[in-house]
């Protein structure tokens, strides 16, 4: 019994020691778990802080990228708008990949829908006018060698068929070794600039012509006035002397010669005064068809038989002007046409017709009366055509022309509110076309009363 109690006691002590060891182990594990939990909590807090920090950095980076993207978009829109306003397009070609980038304005200049695939080099050259392709190919080849070339101007034909003048500037893109890797350039539509320059040149030419006319007109008017004062007593006293001379006196023929010469000089003075626009015009209702026929009656006897006169004179409305000056216009133009034909066989065609085109004369506010004089003579080159209305300009030899005939015609036509144009080419003859404003009955009464 005692032994059993001793065994039980020892067993209880072992269990007690085991429980104590287990308790100590449990406490140790608990402390380890607590320490691990604290470490994990600290790590979690650190991670959360870093996550928040990274999130802020990502958001800041995202906002910065967004701002950069917006700034880039605004910059691209600003560049596109500036190119559209200036009419300047740009392009870039990678010579290694043959990739091409075009700006929107470049698409517009070539008449291609923006966003479409840019054309290849050969397709782009197809847009260029055939006469200008050699210029472009030479410029491109020079840049592909890494050399610079001056800007060039050339023509292109858009897909809508319009012809445009383009000003091209190219630059070479080089790598670190100095090799040509790309080409960048700008295109400018200078069609309107060229048209404006041509218009300005024409206006300057007209201004210079007008100034010369004004200066020469002033000089010619003064000379003609003095000459006219000198001729008046010569003509008057010669006629008086002629009336007092007997019919059979030999001096009578000399006096008649003096009178004819004086009258020719007087007619020349009238032409000079008409050129200087200092002569008083007899403004009235004029039938240009009648004036033209009367001029023909006078001219037929003086024209050589080798020249055929073709009349195409229709009925036209009347116009308001000076019949004598209009008669002089027809005579000068037909005489000039006959001189252009010379001794060769040729023809002069005089046409007269009405027109309802409002823009055919200077006023451009109503119908017009049109007169044309065409010959089969030698014709004129461009330089001569540009100077044909200049005073004292003539292609005739010394003593054969004064250079005032067509200047007088131009002055008379413009003085009547009309317009004169010339069409001519070497070997193809010449045609002068005149347009005058026609009258209706109301205008006739108003202008006649104003002239009275």
Beta strands, then each sheet from edge to edge (+ up, - down):
strand 1: 88-94
strand 2: 100-102
strand 3: 152-157
strand 4: 163-174
strand 5: 180-189
strand 6: 284-286
strand 7: 307-313
strand 8: 319-321
strand 9: 346-355
strand 10: 368-375
strand 11: 419-424
strand 12: 430-437
sheet 1: 2+ 1- 5+ 4- 3+
sheet 2: 6+ 8-
sheet 3: 7+ 9+ 10- 12+ 11-
end
